[in-house]
Amino acid sequence: MKEGIHPRYEPTRIACSCGNVIETRSTAEKVHVEICSQCHPFYTGKQKLMDVAGRVDRFNRRYGKKKDAAAPTGA
């Protein structure tokens, strides 16, 4: 590697708005994030999946399998 053209790779503290601090290495001195793995709903298991306005039911009504029409008549 050439000398003097690469940024310094030093220990860094990443601070989340929830108060969690992560020690790592980076070219940036300080990093502040709004959400981390300690407070993100997907990683904490607090994520709620909601069916907004019955979209799943509406999809199943439109494109779901029809019981009577799918059976062959066998003639």
Backbone as a ProteinNet text record, in pm:
[ID]
protein_1_A
[PRIMARY]
MKEGIHPRYEPTRIACSCGNVIETRSTAEKVHVEICSQCHPFYTGKQKLMDVAGRVDRFNRRYGKKKDAAAPTGA
[TERTIARY]
84	0	87.8	44.7	119.9	102.2	206.9	204	136.7	54.4	-1.1	-129.2	-180.6	-302	-424.1	-404.4	-514.5	-554.3	-685	-727.4	-686.3	-676.7	-638.8	-754.6	-726.6	-826.1	-806.3	-887.6	-866.4	-988.3	-971.3	-1086.9	-1191.3	-1319.2	-1429	-1541.4	-1616.7	-1734.7	-1858.2	-1947.6	-2074.4	-2179.6	-2246.6	-2346.7	-2485.6	-2577.5	-2716.4	-2797.8	-2910.4	-2994.5	-3059.3	-3063.3	-3118.3	-3017.5	-2892.1	-2790.1	-2688.5	-2710.8	-2619	-2491.6	-2375.9	-2247.5	-2173.7	-2123.9	-2051.2	-1909.7	-1812.8	-1672.5	-1629.5	-1575.1	-1529.1	-1415.8	-1381.7	-1278.8	-1338.2	-1296.7	-1348.8	-1255.6	-1281	-1204.8	-1267.2	-1391.7	-1458.6	-1426.4	-1418	-1388	-1504.4	-1623	-1743	-1855.6	-1940.9	-2056.3	-2178.5	-2284.2	-2408.7	-2519.5	-2590.4	-2699.9	-2829.6	-2942	-3071.3	-3127.4	-3089	-3144.5	-3035.8	-3033.3	-2931.2	-2997.4	-2918.1	-2972.6	-3034.9	-3002.8	-3060.3	-3198.9	-3231.3	-3361.1	-3446.4	-3394.7	-3472.1	-3579	-3704.7	-3812.7	-3791	-3728.5	-3706.7	-3613.7	-3508.7	-3410.3	-3453.4	-3538.2	-3581.2	-3702.2	-3766.7	-3882.6	-4011.3	-4012.1	-4131.6	-4201.9	-4159.2	-4219.1	-4358.4	-4452	-4588.6	-4621.3	-4668.6	-4712.4	-4861.8	-4902.7	-5042.9	-5098.7	-5218.7	-5289.3	-5369.9	-5317.1	-5379.2	-5496.3	-5613.2	-5736.6	-5770.6	-5735	-5773	-5712.8	-5592.1	-5529.3	-5505.9	-5470.7	-5446.8	-5577.6	-5685.7	-5815.3	-5862.6	-5843.3	-5883.6	-5804	-5673.3	-5591.7	-5641	-5669.2	-5717	-5851.5	-5939.4	-6068.5	-6051.3	-5960.3	-5941.3	-5864.8	-5754.2	-5662.1	-5648.9	-5722.3	-5712.8	-5774	-5742.5	-5796.2	-5945.3	-6017.2	-6160.6	-6183.9	-6259.5	-6278.6	-6361.7	-6473.1	-6562.9	-6507.7	-6445.7	-6398.4	-6272.1	-6195.2	-6069.6	-6091	-6201.5	-6224.5	-6271.5	-6206.6	-6250.2	-6381.3	-6459	-6590.1	-6577	-6472.6	-6443.5	-6534.9	-6580.6	-6672.7	-6604.6
-118.3	0	123.5	224.1	348.8	425.3	491.2	570	704.2	748.6	882.9	901	796.4	816.8	748.7	666.1	594.7	663.2	667.2	726.8	637.7	697.4	622.8	536.7	413	316.2	298.1	369.4	376.1	325	298.6	260.3	371.6	331.3	426.3	382.2	479.2	451.7	485.2	388.1	411.1	425.9	541.5	569.4	572.6	500.1	497.2	593.8	638.3	730.2	662.7	528.6	457.1	449.1	486.1	483.6	371.7	282.1	171.8	224	178.3	219.4	95.1	99.3	-12.9	32.2	-45.5	-16.3	-96.5	-29.4	-94.9	-13.2	-40.7	36.3	95.1	216.6	284.2	398.1	457.5	574.7	702.1	694.8	809.9	813.6	934.7	947.8	902.7	959.3	926.7	896.9	802.6	768.9	769.7	841.1	844.3	789	687.4	626.7	643.5	641.2	657.6	526.6	414.7	285.6	178.6	85.7	-19	-154.5	-258.9	-393	-411.1	-325.9	-335.7	-273.5	-180.1	-113	-130.9	-196.1	-216.1	-323.3	-297.5	-393.9	-530.7	-538.1	-667.3	-755.3	-698.6	-776.8	-802.3	-716.6	-734.8	-825.9	-859.8	-946.8	-874.5	-743.1	-665.3	-617	-669.4	-628	-686.7	-604.9	-650	-649.2	-761.7	-769.3	-744.4	-643.1	-605.5	-619.5	-671	-679.9	-551.1	-457.8	-327.2	-335.9	-305	-297.4	-428.6	-543.2	-672.7	-704.7	-661.3	-683	-829.9	-908.2	-1050.9	-1119.4	-1088.5	-1148.3	-1107.7	-981.8	-935	-1006.4	-1028.6	-1101.5	-1245.3	-1311.1	-1449.3	-1459.8	-1362.4	-1365	-1350.1	-1264.5	-1240	-1352.4	-1395.3	-1486	-1622.8	-1646.8	-1774.2	-1887.1	-2009	-2125.6	-2136.4	-2170.3	-2191.4	-2340.9	-2381.9	-2523.3	-2593	-2536.8	-2602.3	-2599	-2489.6	-2474.3	-2555.5	-2589.7	-2661.2	-2810.6	-2866.6	-3009.8	-3041.9	-3139.6	-3176	-3253.4	-3242	-3309.9	-3456.9	-3497.6	-3637	-3701.1	-3630.3	-3689.6	-3751.9
0	0	0	-72.8	-76.9	53.1	93.9	216	191.9	287.7	284.3	203.4	134.9	55.9	118.5	218.3	280.4	411.1	442.4	570.4	686.5	803.7	923.2	970.1	1005.7	1051.5	1201	1279.9	1423.7	1500	1629.9	1712.9	1714.3	1706.3	1696.9	1788.6	1838.9	1919.6	1837.5	1822.3	1755.1	1863.3	1866.7	1969.2	1906.9	1968.1	1922.3	2007.1	1954.6	2029.4	2150.7	2153.5	2269.5	2383.8	2357.8	2460.9	2445.1	2352.2	2328.6	2261.5	2307.9	2251.5	2204.6	2081.7	2022.8	1992.2	2035.8	2008	1885.4	1785.5	1664.2	1603.6	1479.8	1411.1	1284.2	1251.4	1133.7	1095.7	979.3	938.4	993.6	1042.4	1103.2	1252.3	1307.9	1450.4	1536.8	1510.7	1586.4	1488.1	1526.2	1444.7	1535.9	1495	1570.4	1482.3	1531.9	1456.7	1534.6	1463	1527.7	1580	1516.2	1556.1	1541.7	1636.9	1635.3	1658.7	1669.6	1688.8	1826.9	1921.9	2056	2064.8	1974.3	1982.1	1857.1	1752.8	1630.1	1654.3	1616.4	1643.1	1579.9	1464.2	1398.8	1481.7	1537.4	1612.8	1757	1813.4	1951.6	1963.4	1850.7	1853.3	1883.2	1881.2	1910.3	1783.5	1668.8	1542.9	1530.3	1487.6	1469.4	1321.5	1271.6	1133.6	1132.5	1058.7	1056.7	916.2	907	780.8	766.8	691.4	678.6	582.4	631.3	552.9	483.9	542	488.1	353.2	327.3	196.7	166.9	268.5	247.7	211.2	282.6	251.9	113.1	78.8	-53	-162.6	-141.2	-237.5	-252.8	-139.9	-145.2	-214	-195.7	-263.8	-414.6	-456.6	-599.2	-668.7	-607.2	-675.4	-610	-503.4	-433.6	-515.3	-476.7	-547.8	-525.1	-628.4	-616.7	-603.1	-503.9	-474.6	-580.9	-623.5	-719	-860.6	-901.2	-1038.8	-1064.6	-962.2	-980.8	-1005.4	-962.7	-977.7	-1120.2	-1189.5	-1325	-1320.4	-1426	-1430.3	-1465.6	-1538.8	-1567.3	-1670.2	-1770.2	-1868.2	-1982.7
[MASK]
+++++++++++++++++++++++++++++++++++++++++++++++++++++++++++++++++++++++++++

